C-alpha cells in the first residue's frame, strides 16, 4: 500500500509531518510518499535513520497556506503539495492522501482532482468521537454548513459504512443530532430528514441530543457541517478545560497529589481517550479516493495515526462499500446532482 503524506500541511510542518511519516513507515508496513518542497523536507528527513524504510520524497514547489481561500488556491497553485498528492491518487499511483493542512483546501482539491463518487450529492468531513461506550463517528463536521435532507441520508449511509468497515462496529446505530430526543423535535432539516432515515434500512435510532453523543447512544451521529463543527470544537474545549482544572486542583492539595500518583495509570488512560492525536484524522467521505484530514495543530503522533486511519480505510474497501450503499438507495442518480 502506498500512502501520500502532505509534508507541508499543518501548523508545524514539515518537521512533525516528516517525523510522523517516518514512524508510520516503520510501524505500519506501508509505503509513505512525502510531498513538499525538497529544500524544506530533506533537512528534516536527515534527522532520522531512514535506511531501508519504504519512504520517498516527491517535490512540489507550492503550498496552500492555512489562511488562503481554498478553491482559489487550488486553482492557482497547481504544483502545491495538495494538488500533486490528489493527482497521484487519481492516477492510481497511491492508495490514499493524508494532510494536516487547510481542510477547505483539501476538500477543494479532492473535488477538483478526484471528483465525487457516483451518486453523491455532497462530500462530508467526519471524525471519530470518544464516548463512554467506545468510539462514535460524527458526520458532517464542517464541509457543508447548509444541507438538505437527502444530504443527511447520504451522510448516514457513508458514516454507517465507515463505522462498520474501519471502526469494526457491527450494524452501527445511526442517530440524527437534534435539540430533543422525541421524534418531531428539531429544525426543518432534522424533521424532514427523519422519515428518510427511518426508511433507509439503516439501524436508525432516532434523535440524539448533545448530551447523548458522549454517552454513546449512537455509533454514527449525522448532522449538518455547521452544527457538527460546533459540537466537535465545543467538546475539544471542554475536554481540555476539564484536564487543566483537574491538574490545577490536584497540585493545590498535597494529599491529592499522593492520590494522583496512585491513580497515575488511570489518569493516563483517560487522557489517552480524550487525546485527539490518538485518532489521527477524519475521513473526507464522498470523493472518489481515500482522503484523511487531520488537525492543523497535529503532532507527530497524530500524523502517524492519520496514516493508520488511511490504511484502515483502504483495507476496509470503504470506497467500494459506499458505492454499493449509495447505488442501493431509492432514487439513485448517477450524477449526484440536485
Secondary structure as GFF3:
##gff-version 3
##sequence-region A 1 338
A	DSSP	beta_strand	2	6	.	.	.	ID=ss1
A	DSSP	alpha_helix	15	28	.	.	.	ID=ss2
A	DSSP	beta_strand	31	36	.	.	.	ID=ss3
A	DSSP	alpha_helix	38	45	.	.	.	ID=ss4
A	DSSP	beta_strand	55	59	.	.	.	ID=ss5
A	DSSP	alpha_helix	70	76	.	.	.	ID=ss6
A	DSSP	alpha_helix	81	90	.	.	.	ID=ss7
A	DSSP	beta_strand	96	99	.	.	.	ID=ss8
A	DSSP	alpha_helix	103	113	.	.	.	ID=ss9
A	DSSP	beta_strand	124	131	.	.	.	ID=ss10
A	DSSP	beta_strand	134	139	.	.	.	ID=ss11
A	DSSP	alpha_helix	149	165	.	.	.	ID=ss12
A	DSSP	beta_strand	173	177	.	.	.	ID=ss13
A	DSSP	alpha_helix	188	198	.	.	.	ID=ss14
A	DSSP	beta_strand	203	208	.	.	.	ID=ss15
A	DSSP	alpha_helix	210	215	.	.	.	ID=ss16
A	DSSP	beta_strand	220	222	.	.	.	ID=ss17
A	DSSP	alpha_helix	225	251	.	.	.	ID=ss18
A	DSSP	alpha_helix	254	262	.	.	.	ID=ss19
A	DSSP	alpha_helix	264	274	.	.	.	ID=ss20
A	DSSP	three_ten_helix	276	278	.	.	.	ID=ss21
A	DSSP	beta_strand	282	285	.	.	.	ID=ss22
A	DSSP	beta_strand	290	293	.	.	.	ID=ss23
A	DSSP	alpha_helix	300	315	.	.	.	ID=ss24
A	DSSP	alpha_helix	318	327	.	.	.	ID=ss25
###
